[in-house]
Amino acid sequence: MIETNNTAGAWSQAISPKNDPWDPIVSLRKYGRHVLTSVELTVTNLCNMRCEHCAVGDSLVLKEPEQLPLPLILKRLDEVEHLQTISITGGEPTFRRQTVEEKIIPLLKYAKARGVRSQINSNLTLSYDRYEPLLPFLDVMHISFNYTSERDFHEVGFARSGHPVPAEAAYKLYDTMIENTRKLSEAGMFISAESMINYRTHEKLPQIHRMIVEMGCRRHEVHPMYAADFAEGLPVLSLAEMRQAIHTLLDERDPSIWMLFGTLPFFACSEGEADIALLRRLRKEPNVTVRNDPDGRNRVNVNMFTGDVYVTDFAAIPAFGNVNEGRLDDIFAKWQTEHPLNQTVNCHCDAAGCCGPNLLVADMYYKNIDFKTRQAITL
């Protein structure tokens, strides 16, 4: 058993709009610089779905190799001095029961023993007994929910399957997902349902939101979809369409539910009055937060098969280190100080609570813009 270094203290406060340990602005303000506080672990490349918007779709496989020994992963986590959160992702992390029993639960037990918050990204379409054992240990169950009907689920969830998927089979998974969400919520699990703002959803977000509330979810996450990796060929919304979608959602949402926006392409240093108006509204709305993107700021992704370390769980940016060769803090420090891509977006404004654009946002909407020369407007 590896000795844990209980430095994070993340369990001292409940996760809430006032305490989001995944937001890099928290550690930036505490330490005066970006430090590694969050590690995302890819535990599988297997999945029973092929969603058209999936960020890791190109890495999904039908059969996968052996993983690295768990003691090595725990050792590398133990070496992260300021670790506050871990996230477990895939593929579908619970696809194999063996992965749940031999990798996921030990990782969650480690996190809880160390005082580190945990999250799993899952589609919740498998049998309930696949998820029930996670209840004593898991902090956040993160699901994607971009549907208003079983037909939406069928069309979106199997768009890239490569072969026809019978509607009846998809509808059954949809019903299972909704029932699991309700049942796990009733059992006390914190479920955060993420909806993407994209060409399919931008006019349906209020209806999607109502369904998320009815399922008992504690939080509704809203993130724009960026055309990357598996989803690079999908239509892209204009900034005006995205702003309108957010305003409409805010008009019709349930204000008692925490709504978290992430990776928004709107900044307090914008020259556009519409952007500033939206940001001011987001700041004033009750139970609404805007999370800075953790990737490359306080978080790295570790592939548990190869040991490669990435900025994100999709490999659009090549690996810049490997856990077989060194400590995660050292790998992260090299990304922060030496990697040319990081230097293009490595800015922050404390007054605006902003850590700048992520790489996808900068590439899609702000090519050739130097954010380090811009000045924020008081919100």
C-alpha positions in Angstrom: 0.0 0.0 0.0 1.4 3.3 -1.0 1.5 6.0 1.7 -0.7 8.9 0.7 0.3 12.5 1.1 -2.9 14.2 2.4 -2.0 17.7 1.2 -5.0 18.6 -0.9 -7.7 18.8 1.8 -10.3 18.8 -1.0 -12.8 16.9 1.1 -13.1 19.7 3.6 -15.7 21.5 1.5 -18.6 20.2 -0.5 -18.4 20.6 -4.2 -20.6 23.6 -5.0 -20.7 26.7 -7.1 -18.4 28.2 -4.5 -16.0 25.3 -4.5 -15.0 23.8 -7.9 -11.7 22.1 -7.4 -11.3 21.4 -11.1 -11.0 25.1 -12.0 -7.4 26.1 -12.5 -8.0 29.7 -11.2 -8.2 28.2 -7.7 -4.6 26.9 -7.7 -3.3 29.8 -9.8 -4.4 32.2 -7.1 -3.2 30.0 -4.3 0.3 29.3 -5.7 0.8 32.4 -7.9 1.4 30.1 -11.0 -0.1 27.1 -12.7 0.7 23.9 -10.9 -0.5 20.4 -11.5 -3.5 19.7 -9.3 -5.6 17.4 -11.5 -4.8 14.2 -13.4 -7.1 12.5 -15.9 -6.6 8.8 -16.5 -7.7 7.0 -19.6 -8.6 3.6 -18.4 -10.1 2.1 -21.5 -10.5 2.6 -25.3 -13.6 0.4 -25.4 -17.1 1.8 -25.7 -20.5 0.6 -26.6 -21.4 3.8 -28.4 -19.9 5.9 -31.2 -21.2 9.5 -30.6 -20.7 11.9 -33.5 -19.2 14.5 -31.2 -16.9 12.2 -29.3 -13.5 13.9 -28.7 -11.7 10.5 -28.5 -13.6 8.6 -31.2 -10.6 8.0 -33.3 -8.9 6.2 -30.5 -11.7 3.7 -29.7 -10.9 0.1 -30.4 -12.6 -3.3 -30.3 -9.8 -5.0 -28.4 -7.1 -3.4 -26.2 -3.7 -4.3 -24.8 -2.8 -4.8 -21.2 -2.6 -1.7 -19.0 0.4 -0.5 -17.1 0.7 -1.9 -13.5 -1.6 -0.1 -11.1 1.2 0.4 -8.5 3.1 2.5 -11.1 0.1 4.8 -11.7 -0.5 5.1 -7.9 3.2 5.9 -7.4 3.0 8.7 -10.0 -0.1 10.1 -8.5 1.5 10.0 -5.0 4.4 12.1 -6.4 2.1 14.9 -7.5 2.6 17.4 -4.7 -0.6 19.5 -5.0 -3.0 16.8 -6.3 -6.6 17.9 -5.7 -8.7 15.9 -8.3 -8.6 12.9 -10.5 -10.8 12.1 -13.5 -11.4 8.7 -15.0 -12.3 8.5 -18.6 -12.3 6.4 -21.7 -14.0 5.1 -23.9 -16.6 3.9 -21.5 -14.7 3.3 -18.2 -17.2 0.7 -16.9 -17.3 -1.2 -20.2 -15.5 -4.2 -18.6 -16.4 -5.2 -15.1 -12.8 -6.2 -14.5 -11.7 -2.6 -15.2 -14.2 -1.4 -12.5 -13.0 -3.9 -9.9 -9.3 -3.9 -10.6 -8.6 -0.3 -11.6 -11.4 2.1 -11.0 -12.4 1.2 -7.5 -8.7 1.1 -6.3 -8.2 4.5 -7.9 -11.3 5.9 -6.2 -10.2 4.5 -2.8 -6.8 6.0 -3.2 -8.4 9.4 -4.0 -10.7 9.3 -1.0 -7.9 8.2 1.4 -5.7 11.1 0.2 -8.5 13.7 0.3 -8.6 14.1 -3.5 -11.9 14.6 -5.4 -12.8 12.2 -8.1 -14.9 12.1 -11.3 -15.8 9.5 -13.8 -17.0 10.2 -17.4 -19.6 7.6 -18.3 -22.6 7.1 -20.5 -24.5 5.1 -17.8 -26.0 2.8 -20.3 -24.9 -0.5 -18.7 -26.5 -2.4 -15.9 -27.1 -0.6 -12.6 -24.8 -3.1 -10.8 -21.9 -1.8 -12.8 -22.2 1.6 -11.1 -23.6 0.9 -7.6 -20.2 -0.2 -6.2 -18.9 3.3 -6.9 -21.4 5.1 -4.6 -19.2 5.1 -1.4 -16.2 6.5 -3.2 -17.1 8.7 -6.2 -17.6 12.5 -6.0 -18.9 13.3 -9.5 -20.5 11.1 -12.1 -20.2 13.0 -15.4 -22.5 12.1 -18.2 -23.2 13.6 -21.7 -26.8 14.4 -22.3 -27.6 16.0 -25.7 -31.0 14.5 -26.4 -34.7 15.4 -26.3 -35.9 11.9 -27.3 -34.8 8.3 -27.9 -34.5 9.1 -31.6 -32.0 11.9 -30.8 -30.0 9.4 -28.8 -30.0 6.8 -31.6 -29.0 9.3 -34.2 -26.3 11.1 -32.2 -25.0 8.2 -30.2 -24.3 5.8 -33.0 -23.5 8.2 -35.9 -20.0 6.8 -36.2 -20.6 3.1 -35.6 -19.7 2.1 -39.1 -22.7 -0.3 -39.3 -26.5 0.1 -38.8 -27.6 -0.1 -35.1 -31.2 -1.2 -34.7 -33.4 1.5 -33.2 -34.8 -0.9 -30.6 -31.3 -1.6 -29.2 -30.5 2.1 -29.0 -33.8 2.9 -27.4 -33.2 0.3 -24.7 -29.8 1.9 -23.9 -31.5 5.3 -23.7 -34.1 4.1 -21.2 -31.3 2.4 -19.2 -29.3 5.6 -19.0 -32.3 7.6 -17.8 -33.3 5.0 -15.2 -29.7 4.6 -14.0 -29.4 8.4 -13.7 -32.6 8.7 -11.6 -31.7 5.7 -9.4 -28.1 6.8 -8.7 -29.3 10.3 -8.0 -31.8 9.0 -5.5 -29.1 7.0 -3.9 -27.0 10.2 -3.4 -24.7 10.2 -6.3 -23.7 13.7 -7.6 -24.5 13.4 -11.3 -23.3 16.2 -13.6 -24.9 16.1 -17.0 -23.0 17.9 -19.8 -24.8 19.3 -22.9 -22.8 20.5 -25.9 -23.8 23.7 -27.7 -23.7 22.5 -31.3 -25.7 22.6 -34.5 -28.1 19.9 -33.2 -28.7 21.3 -29.7 -28.4 25.1 -29.8 -32.2 25.6 -30.2 -33.1 22.7 -27.9 -31.1 23.5 -24.8 -34.0 24.5 -22.6 -35.8 21.2 -23.3 -32.7 19.2 -22.7 -32.2 21.2 -19.4 -35.7 20.3 -18.2 -35.0 16.6 -18.8 -31.7 16.8 -16.9 -33.5 18.4 -13.9 -36.2 15.7 -14.0 -33.6 12.9 -13.9 -32.3 14.4 -10.6 -29.0 15.6 -11.7 -27.2 18.0 -9.3 -25.5 20.0 -12.0 -26.0 20.9 -15.7 -22.7 21.5 -17.5 -22.8 23.4 -20.8 -19.8 23.4 -23.2 -19.5 24.5 -26.8 -18.6 21.8 -29.2 -15.4 22.4 -31.0 -14.6 20.7 -34.3 -11.7 18.5 -33.1 -10.5 14.9 -33.7 -13.6 12.7 -34.3 -15.9 15.7 -34.6 -13.7 17.8 -36.9 -16.1 17.5 -39.9 -19.2 18.7 -38.0 -20.8 22.2 -38.7 -19.5 25.0 -36.5 -21.8 27.5 -34.8 -21.1 31.2 -35.1 -20.3 33.2 -32.0 -23.6 35.0 -32.4 -25.5 31.7 -32.5 -23.7 30.5 -29.4 -24.4 33.6 -27.5 -28.1 33.4 -28.3 -28.3 29.8 -27.3 -26.8 30.6 -23.9 -29.1 33.6 -23.3 -32.2 31.5 -24.2 -31.0 28.7 -21.8 -30.5 31.2 -19.0 -34.0 32.6 -19.7 -35.7 29.3 -19.2 -33.5 27.3 -16.8 -34.3 26.1 -13.3 -32.4 28.5 -11.1 -32.2 26.1 -8.2 -29.8 23.8 -10.2 -26.1 24.6 -10.5 -25.3 25.4 -14.1 -21.6 25.3 -15.1 -20.4 26.7 -18.3 -16.9 25.7 -19.6 -14.5 26.4 -22.5 -16.6 29.4 -23.5 -15.1 31.5 -26.4 -16.1 34.8 -24.7 -13.6 36.8 -22.7 -13.5 40.0 -20.6 -10.9 41.4 -22.9 -13.2 41.2 -25.8 -13.9 44.3 -27.9 -17.5 43.2 -28.6 -20.3 44.6 -26.5 -22.4 41.4 -26.9 -19.6 39.3 -25.4 -19.3 41.6 -22.4 -23.0 41.7 -21.9 -23.2 37.9 -21.8 -20.3 37.6 -19.4 -21.9 40.1 -17.0 -25.1 38.2 -17.1 -23.3 34.9 -16.4 -21.6 36.5 -13.4 -24.8 37.8 -11.9 -27.0 34.7 -12.4 -27.6 32.7 -9.3 -26.1 29.2 -9.2 -24.2 29.8 -12.5 -20.4 29.4 -12.8 -17.9 29.6 -15.6 -15.1 27.2 -15.3 -11.7 27.9 -16.9 -10.4 25.0 -19.0 -8.1 22.8 -16.9 -6.3 21.1 -19.8 -2.7 22.1 -19.8 -3.2 24.6 -17.0 -3.6 22.4 -13.9 -4.4 19.1 -15.6 -2.7 16.4 -17.7 -4.1 13.2 -19.2 -2.3 9.9 -18.7 -2.9 7.0 -21.0 -2.9 3.9 -18.8 -1.8 1.6 -21.6 1.2 3.5 -23.0 2.0 5.8 -20.1 2.0 8.7 -22.5 1.1 12.1 -21.0 -1.1 14.5 -23.0 -2.7 17.9 -22.5 -6.1 16.4 -23.2 -7.7 13.0 -23.4 -7.8 13.3 -27.2 -4.3 13.2 -28.8 -4.6 16.1 -31.2 -1.4 17.4 -29.5 1.3 14.8 -29.3 2.4 13.3 -26.0 5.1 15.4 -24.2 6.1 12.9 -21.6 5.6 9.4 -20.2 5.0 8.1 -16.7 7.6 5.3 -17.3 10.3 7.9 -17.5 9.5 10.5 -14.8 7.4 12.3 -12.4 4.2 14.1 -13.5 5.1 17.3 -11.8 8.4 17.4 -13.8 6.6 16.6 -17.1 4.0 19.3 -16.4 6.7 21.8 -15.6 8.3 21.3 -19.0 4.9 21.8 -20.7 4.5 25.0 -18.8 7.9 26.5 -19.4 9.1 25.0 -22.7 6.3 23.9 -25.0 5.7 26.4 -27.7 1.9 25.7 -27.9 1.5 26.5 -24.3 3.2 29.9 -24.7 0.5 30.9 -27.2 -2.4 30.8 -24.7 -0.6 31.1 -21.3 -2.2 34.2 -20.1 -4.5 35.1 -17.2 -6.4 38.0 -15.7 -7.1 37.7 -12.0 -9.6 40.5 -12.0 -11.7 38.7 -14.5 -11.1 35.3 -13.0 -9.9 34.2 -16.5 -7.1 31.8 -17.5 -7.4 32.7 -21.1 -8.5 30.6 -24.1 -7.8 27.0 -24.5 -6.0 25.8 -27.7 -9.2 24.8 -29.5 -10.9 28.1 -28.9 -7.9 30.1 -29.9 -7.5 28.1 -33.1 -11.2 28.2 -34.1 -12.2 31.7 -33.3 -9.1 33.8 -32.5 -6.3 32.9 -35.0 -3.4 35.3 -34.8 -4.8 37.1 -31.7 -2.3 37.7 -29.0 -4.3 37.6 -25.8 -1.4 38.7 -23.7 -1.7 42.2 -25.3 -5.4 42.6 -24.5 -6.9 44.2 -21.4 -10.0 43.0 -19.6 -13.1 45.2 -19.1 -14.4 45.3 -15.5 -17.5 43.0 -15.4 
